[in-house]
């Protein structure tokens, strides 16, 4: 696996003018199970978020989400046959399937098949991602802290 995600981040110069602050291949990668690689694109630790600082939102010590009162934007690649892992987070997750196909299973055994272009809202439920296909599936996730 070699997930390559270009991230472009805007900001402001010392005069308040809009500028490109970052244009690179994202490097904050993690893999917490066989067949899965993810990269953190950006995080926030407050709502509303600070849009004026120079802190790189990808410089987040990777740990289980959510970030209290914050958000996480990450992109993950699931290889065919990715290792199973039922899990949940106390977050609202906006899910965008960018390429490939994948099955999302809930703890009651029900499943939904998603393909490139499909979107999902995951509301703190136990779930698993299963790639039964023969090609990788790339998914973008935005996780927002939520009340339980």
N, C-alpha and C positions, 0 to 999 in steps of 0.2 A: 504494500500500500504506500502510496506517496501522494496524499491529498495536497493539492496546490490551490490555495485560495488567495487571489490578489485582493488586498484591502486598500481602499482609498479613503482617507479621513480628512475632512476639511476642518478649518479652525479660523482663527483671527490673528493678524499680525499686531504689532504694538500700536498701530493706528486704528485698529478695529476693522480693517479691510479683510475680506474673505480670501483665504489662501488654502492651498493644498498642504497639509502638514505631514501626511504619511502616504506613500504610494509604494507598496512592497508586497511580497509574498508573505502571508501571515506565518509566524513561527511558533506561537504558543500552542503546541500540539500535545495531545494526550491520547492514550489508549488504555482503557480500563477493562478490556476483554478482547479475546481473540476475534479478529475479523472486523474490528471497529477502530477507526481513527477519527479524531475530532480536533478542530482548531478553534480557539477563542478569537473572535473578531473584535469584540468590544464588550465592556461591562460598565455598569453604573452602580453606585452605592447609595443613591438617594433619589427621591422623587419629590419635586421635579429635579431633573439631572442638571449638573453644572456643565454649561456649554462653553465656558470661558477659559478653563484651566488648560495647562499644557501636559497634564498627566496622560500617559498612553493607557487607554481603557483596556488594552489587551494584556497589560502587565498585571494580571490577576493571578494570585497563587491558586492554581486549580484545586478546587475542592467541591464537594457535593453542593449543588444549588439548593435553594435560591440564595441570593445575596439579600440580606434583610433590607427591605425598601428599595431594592435595586433591580437590575436586569442583566441578562447575559445573552449575547448574540454569538452563536457558534454555528459552524458547519461541520457535519459529520458524514463519513463515508462508511457504509455497511457493505462488507464483502459478501459474496454468495456463501451461505452456510454460517453466517455470523453466530457466535456462541450466544445461547439464550441467556437472558437476565431480566426477570420480572422486577420492576422498580416503580417508584413514584417520587415526586417532588411536590412540595407545597408551593406550587406555582401555576400560573396560566401560561401555557406554551403555545405559541403560534408556530406552526409547522408547515414548511413549504418543500415539497418534493421537487428537487431541481433536475435530477436525472435518474433513470432506472425505475425499478418497481420494488415494493416492500409490503409486507403484511404487518399490521399492528394488532396484537392480541391483548385482550383485557383479562382480568383475573377470573371472570365468569366463563372464559373459554371462547367468547365471541371474537370474531376477527373482521377486519376491513382491509381490503386490498387497495393500495395507493400507487399511483404512477406519476411520472413527471407532469408537473403542472397542477397536481392536486394539492389542496391545502387542508389543514385540520386545526382545530382548537382543542388542546388537551387540558382538562381542568382538574389536575391533581389526582388522576386515577392511576391505579396500578396497571402497568402495561409492559409489553415487550415488543421489540422490533425484530422481525424475522425476514431475512432475504432468502427466498426459495428459488430465485432466478439464477441466471448464469452470468450476470453482469453486476458490477457494483451499483449501489444506490446512494446518491448524495442528497442530503436533506439539510436545509437551513432551519435553525431553531431560534426563536426569541423567547426567553423565559422571564416572566415578570413575577416578582414576589407576590404571594397571595395569602389571605387569611384562611385558616383551616376551619 
